[in-house]
Amino acid sequence: MEGFATALTPVNLLYALVGVTLGTLVGVLPGIGPAMTVALLLPITFTVPPASAFIMFAGIYYGGMYGGSTTSILLNTPGESSSMITALEGNKMAKRGRAAQALATAAIGSFVAGTIATGLLVVAAPLVVDFAISFGPEDYFALAVLAFTAVSSVLSRSVVRGLASLGIGLVIGLVGIDQQTGQARLTLGVPQLLDGIDVVIVAVGLFALGEVLYVASRLRHGEPEVVPVGRAFLGRSDWSRSWRPWLRGTALGFPFGALPGGGAEIPTFLSYSIEKRLARGVAREEYGKGAIEGVAGPEAANNASAAGTLVPLLTLGLPTSATAAILLAAFQQYGLQPGPQLFDHNPALVWGMVASLFIGNTMLLVLNLPLAPLWARVLHVPRPYLYAGIVLFAALGVYALNSSWVELVILYILGMLGFAMRRFGLPVAPAVIGMILGPMAEIQLRRALAIGAGDVTVLVRSPIAAVLLVVALLVLAVPLVRKLVARPSHAG
Amino acid sequence: MYSTEEPTGATDRGAGPAHSWRRPELVLALIVLGLGVFVIAGTADVSTAGSSLGLGPRFFPVIVGSALLLIGLFYVIDVVRGGHGDPEESEDVDAGARPDWRTVALVSVIFLAFAGLLDLLGWIIAGALLFFGLSVVLGATRRLQAGVIAVVLSTVTYLAFVKGLGVTLPAGLLSGVI
């Protein structure tokens, strides 16, 4: 409750409003997903006090999520994977002249799911904190390993490509001075690399510049087809068809968001297929041609998973998605390390941020129903200006860090890497998570082994760590098993 | 032909007789393999003194490097055997189009020139040139409009970030004017 006292001051309300508006605006822009939205807007918060910055971030995070769904409904080209499912039914609804209803069920569904899921976050976070307070270094190391394997194997169709991306991220994380001994590693004699490569450079390089270079290599020519829309609203029958999918989507999204490697892809897809199976009457006929259930469910799942992601992030310092990894970096920028201690040392900040999630959610609803036509117009931004602008802001954000042109060159190299990864289907998220979580995993591993006096079995002595490591291995095997099971049926 | 997607500047060591050895993705797989070598070799000179347990600053890099060698090997095998990832889909990407390396090269040149000249020219001039250059390369046909937007955007960001948010950006040639 005291969180609302922090969040409800006029200044912080203003920050929340700015965050929500910027987040939606940038999120609506084609080619920009939630992770890139947060990375690009990170520099704006450099000079803001921590509590206000995180309140703004909460707004940017939810706003970016919401903006993505507007894009996929009005412009039928799947962008970020989390709102890909929304495009399936959403764009067909829009083409049939029901764009207003599709946007409204997405907005209200996001609000309902976001509010319930944030409520669940409030309940779940203290429980996880109580549980995690006894975690030793070996448990944290095992947790990081699980996050690594889960994100590599779930987000990519090919495990080896997911792991390759993870490895690239781990190497980037190694660059710089070793935190325990002060030795420089992999710096190639470049003084700017001694402090390591800042996560803003990595995120902006892999996401923003990588995307621009990729788009430049095969730009779609000709005007994109944007469905025109008026004010978003729902009719009576739309309400009655939407509320159950909203709740089911929330129930799916929250737990998956909280799991390592869960993300938004799986719950949105599950929600889509469950709604399809449960569809009766009109809905059954409409499915595949623009059924409102197919928008309401996945959108709710998407937003609920966004709140779910915050549970491991805040309580364990464990990012389960690329966006969460960047949020973690934002915490580190202020010298804060999310984890059980954060709740003890900085309750005002944590609960202020959580409270602002509720507030941001409400603001999004109020903003987005009437503003839908405006967001639709944003989609018409001429693409040359859009991508030139992305590069300009990417450069601004990176230069603002240390005023160093060397870092702009590093940004370019990472952009090229991001381009190559996109081109060849390497998921970017494992690299970002590996880069952020790698140094933490190293510290915990060395700490655990130092406690065990070099005895490797110390890593599995705690039952929690042992279970987590086994699960981490199993997760890697899942796609292999799937392939083996699928093969006979292909032959037959 | 595909040397532009190659961040480290190495040549295509994978070129060989068999058809599958000429796949561009092989370069990326070899980079992953090469990163493993780089990590192990690059930390060889890091002193392990300071820890009696052998858990010095090389411990974790050696694990990561070995893992990368293994992953890189599997990746190379996968590519040579004909495996391939799905190119990412995006709103403005025409997945069927032939890669346009000229545009990628031009974008690269403009960006690197911007990086090199930023401190000299200052944010407003360099930023405007960056935006103008990129938008023309990416297909903006109305040059005057692009130029006006470029100047307005770089000036507004300079004023907003430097005067408003206290972020440091170089004034460069215009340091006396603004």
Interface residues (C-beta under 8 A of the other chain):
Chain A: P30 G31 P43 I44 F46 T47 T71 L75 T77 P78 G79 S156 R157 S158 V160 R161 L163 A164 G167 I168 L170 V171 L174 D178 Q180 T181 Q183 A184 R185 L186 L188 L209 E211 V212 L213 Y214 V215 A216 S217 R218 L219 R220 H221 P224 P382 R383 P384 Y385 Y387 A388 G389 V391 L392 F393 A395 L396 Y399 A400 S403 W405 L408 V409 L411 Y412 I413 L414 G415 M416 L417 F419 A420 M421 R422 R423 F424 G425 L426 G438 A441 E442 L445 R446 L449 A450 A453 G454
Chain B: E5 E6 P7 P24 E25 L28 A29 I31 V32 L35 G36 F38 V39 G42 T43 V46 S47 G50 S51 L53 G54 L55 G56 P57 F59 F60 P61 V64 A67 L68 I71 G72 F74 Y75 D78 G83 H84 G85 D86 P87 E88 E89 S90 E91 D92 V93 D94 A95 A97 R98 P99 D100 W101 T103 V104 V107 S108 F111 L112 F114 A115 G116 L118 D119 W123 G127 L130 F131 F132 G133 L134 S135 V136 V137 L138 G139 A140 A146 I149 A150 L153 S154 T157 F161 L165 G166 V167 T168 L169 P170
